[in-house]
């Protein structure tokens, strides 16, 4: 462990990420200098019972004092799980006086997806975990394919089931150096409205369908937060807010 003091651009300590927005609990930690690990548990409704126990066990041999920042999946996702992860991250960041980065669930999936051959109107991909050779952050982020006129990357359209027959949808572009650019923000809508949005999208895109187990994408949550950290962002814990998109009770 490197105990040198932090400068403004690099992490001399560790970043910790939590993903509780699906049936899986995902935890990741890294000093971004060769010491990284990531683990998931399929806890479903037992998340509330085991979250803090698994978190305490996972962080060792590091301690809370070793953390430079915290990242958390802010949703969309399960209402209770998302709220628990956000409360945990905010509480830790407040007590440790460190920044907390709230990262979109859909953005994390878009960042994790490998590049695919360009398709004129979008191809359907399944959001499955990537197996990182050697562990977290050993694989390069998606590389932009060569296109006429220079280096371009087709857009990543991500959709996830919401309650009452609706969908969450978002579109991002990916840059391996600066992270993601939000082209269409996380939005809840009818399947028909989402399809109309895609039909009228002006660029080629890849369509990714998100499943119900997303803890594996916690490494992307951590990587995206680290990119923001490198660019000098230090968000206060009070600025980290969940994105639910829908009220859990119909009619609200």
N, C-alpha and C positions, 0 to 999 in steps of 0.2 A: 504494500500500500504506500502510495506517495503522499507524504504529509507536508509537502511544500505548500506555501500559501497560494491561494487562488489568484490568477490575474483576470483581466476582463473578458478573455476570449476562450480560455480552456478550463476544463474541469480537472482539478487536482485531487478532488475527492470523488464521490460516487453520485450517480443519478439513480433514483428508484422509480419504477413505474408500476401502477396498479390498473388492472382491467377487471371490473366487476359488472359490466353492463350486459352480460349474457349468462347462460347457465354455468359457464366456466369461470373460475378464478384464475387470472393470469398475473404473475409477478415477474419482474425483470430488474436486474441491477447491473451497473457497469461503471468502471472508471474511465472507459473509452481509451484505455491504454493496455488492453490485453487481459484484463480481469473482468469477465462478464458471465452471467448465468441467467437462465430463464426457466420458469416452471409453470405448469398449469394443473388445475384440479377440477374435475367435473363435480361441482357441489350442488348445483340446482338450488333447491330450497334450503339447503343446509349452509348456505353462504354466511348468514348472520351468525351461525353457531361457531364456524371455524375460521372466519376471516382473520381475526386478530391473532389467533394461535398460529396459523400458517405464516402470517406476516412476520411475527417475532422469530419463528424458527428459520424462515427463509433468509432473513437479513444477515444472520451470522455467517462467517466470523466478523463481518463488519458490525458497527454499532450505529445508533442514530446520529451520533456526532460526526460520522464519516460522510453524511449526506450533504451534497451541495444543492440539490434540487429534487423535487418530486414531480412526476407526471402522472396523469390519471385520465382514463377514458371517460369523457363527459356525456356519452350518449350520441345518438339515440340507442335505446336498448331497453331492458327491463327496468321498470320504474324503481322498484325497491333496491335492486342490485346497484343500479347507477347511483342512486342517492347514497347508499352505504359507502361506495368507493369514494364519492366526492367528499362526504363528511370526514372520512378517515384521512384523505389526502390534505384537506384544509386544516384539520386539527393538528396533524403532524407538522405541516409547514408553519403554522402559527406558533406552535410550541418551540420549534427548532429555529424559527426566524430565517426561513429559506424560501425561495420562490416555489410556486406550484404552477405547472403548465397543464391546462385542460385541453385535451386533444379529442377531436371528433372520432367516434367509432368508425364511421364510414371512411374518413381520411386515413386512418390506420390501415384499413383493408386495402385502399387504393395504393398506399405506399408499399405494402407487402407484395403486391402482385408482380410476377415477372413479366417482362415485355413479351408481347405476342405479335404475330404478323399483322400488319395493318389491314383493316377491313373497311369497306366503303360505308356501311351503315351499322357497324358495331357487331361484335361477336359475343356470345354468351360464355362467361367464365364462371367457375365455381370458386368461392373464397375458401381455399383450403390452406392449412398451415404449410409454410415453407420450412424445409429442413436445412438449417444453416450449418454448413461444414465448419466444424470447430467451435460452434457456439454463436452466441449473439454478436451481431455486428461484423461477423467475418465475411458475410456475403455483401457484394456491392448493391446499392440501391438500383432500381430499374434504369437501364441505359436507354437513351433516346435512339430510335432507329434512324438511319440515314434516309433523308427524303430530299426531293428536288428543291434546290434553293438553300440547303443547309441542314443543320441538325434539328430535327423536330420530333415531338413525341405526340402520338395520338392521345386523345382525352380518355380519362377513366370515369365511366359512369357506374355508380354503385347504388344498388337498391336492396332494401331490407324490408321484410314484412312488418307492418304496424298493426295496431288493433283495429277491429271493426272493418276489416276488408281493405284497409288503406295500405300505402307503401311509404317508406322513407326513401328519398332519392337525393343524390348529389352528384356533381361532376367536378373532377379535378384534373389539372395537368401536373405532371411530375418532372421535377428537375433534380438530378442527383446531388447537386451542390447546395441548392437553396430550399429544397423540400417541395411542398405542394403549393399550387396556386388554386384557390377556390374559384371555379368558373360558374357554378350554380350551387348555392348554399344548401345545407341539409334542410330538407323540406318534407312535410307530410302531405300526401295528396292521394287522389284516387288512382288506381292502375291506369285508367283511361287518360287522365291528365299527364301522368308520367310518360306514357307511351307517346302522347302528342308532343311532349317536350323533346323526347328523343327523335321522333320523326322529323322535327323541325330543327334539330341540332345542325349547326353549320359546318362541323368538322367531323372527321372520322373518330370513332370512339370504340372502346372495349366496354362491354356491359358485364358487370360482376354481380352475381346474386349472393347475398350474405346469408349464411345459415344461422343457427341458434347457438352455436358454440364458437365463441370468438376470443377466448382467453389467449390463444396462440398468438394473436396480433399485438400482444402487450409489448413485444420487442419493437414494433413499429411505433407505438406510442412513445416509447423511450427515445428512439432515434429522432423522431420529429421534434420532440422537446429539446433534444441536444442541439439540433440545428438552430432552433430559436435562441438557445443559450449562447451558441457561438456568435450569433448576430447581435448579442448584447441585451437581449430581452430578459427582464427579471420581474415577472408578474407577481404581484402580491397575492397572498392566499385568498383575500377577500374578493379578488377579481375572478376566481375560478368558480364558474357556475355550470350546473348541469343543463343539458339539452334534452328535454323529454319529448317535445313535439306534440304530444297528446296528453290530455288528462286521463288517468287510469280508469276513471268512472265515466261511463257513457252519459252524454248530456251536459258535461262540464267543459 
